[in-house]
């Protein structure tokens, strides 16, 4: 397999394929910074990488080990440093003989150009592209599949004709990581995966009380580590053994677990406050947003006065109620119809109506000006409303920040954004969703205060600069020590170090540090193995994958009941897709069926949604994962 990229995702993806799936990898990366100009993203993150290297060097010297060793190329991996991707580079990397090719550069155009070249060189290669533009990605996927079908002489869809799940898969690291970043900032929600209309939701639950058994929800996905409830503890990892997180446990393990939280499938709910008004998706604002509360009360008072005057005129003169209302309006608008020779009561009511009409003029003028102002500012950036609290402060509206913002508003969570670049791509999305935005450098004093950080529910720092994210979190913690914070950090090792330090310094507050490459790499690796990966859910420092696959060709699933097909710690069937098949006696509904009976027998034509660990998915694919070297 060949992996081409220019950032941490390429290296993590290569490591994932090599260590988990046991694949031979050729990694194609740009020339070193000394020989070529680094990418824009790399320059933005250079400070954080240099900081991490200095910390590592200092730790090595403190331990008496001298300078850290020079990294060596791992076994099973060949690295090519090239100035750009050309046919000659692909030939040297062996694309013509490769099973799969991943193009994970940060630039969409680079990946598309390389994909077209690779498809021409090897029509049967499985392509995995990293594209931010989802609509363009759908068209590119169809185009490349059609080109493969024509080149191979197959008149049908390439994936269907050769029995593969897909020949081309387009993924976005932003779409893969954004749900996890957004969910981490919300109390009680934790993990969310959404793709192609399929929504998988998971929630962390605290340890059950003594003598109680944890509610499994739709399915228990994981047992959290023994240190998960300790604010000073570290995120559990695979190296912690029995004390670490246990993915896909069986019923006996869940029942016997004491003092450990669980991750279960259930509907996400949020009990915090919501932004006033609608979601703001339409062009015309809601009626309640056209006028202020005070002006609405003034208008209501004027209407009540008009009605009262009309009723009084009807009672005094005895005329028809409609005529009484008509005469009242004439008096209000000062239309010439004096009540000369009329009874005294009628004359007094006419004078009162004229007075009310004079008082109504400024109210009507204020209503017109306020409505015009509302329409004028509908396309402008909103400011945080007065009294806002319990919201999420989102720093950065780049690729990741825009996806996180969309995800939070889909959950109807109040958000206030902070962005330094007035041309950021996410500002248009924030304007369309009518989300308050503060334009300014988050490292400058007063910017976070303008976002009302002292009353916020959580802070999400997802800018492209690690140092900016870290500085913003440290300043926010100085303002409010118990604030829930989530950092997006470029390097996973740096993220782990920052997480441990912040959690130890502020044991009473929730802290999470997330690397986008760590969250996205498992989904890209699974797609390269030829399976439709729906998403990935982080469970502390481990990852649980969700995939859709056909049962046929997998002896671990075919011909077995749902209960027999379940392997604790490896995989579990969650749902059955009945959209394109005849309903059996056990399942009569169409679409995704989540409450499958344990006695249902999986047939070769069934297509199921399952949760799997990385090694479990590798085993289902017939790959023997490499054992970790002894330390």
Helices and strands as residue ranges (DSSP letters): E 2-4, H 8-19, E 25-30, H 40-44, H 46-62, E 77-82, H 87-93, G 95-97, E 100-103, H 108-121, E 126-130, H 134-151, H 158-161, E 168-171, H 173-184, E 191-195, E 198-205, E 220-223, G 238-243, E 246-247, H 251-256, E 262-265, H 287-290, H 293-317, H 321-332, H 344-377, E 392-395, H 399-410, E 415-419, H 426-433, E 436-439, H 447-450, G 453-455, E 458-461, H 466-479, E 484-489, H 492-505, E 511-515, H 516-528, E 532-539, E 542-550, H 562-565, E 571-577, E 592-593, E 607-612, H 614-620
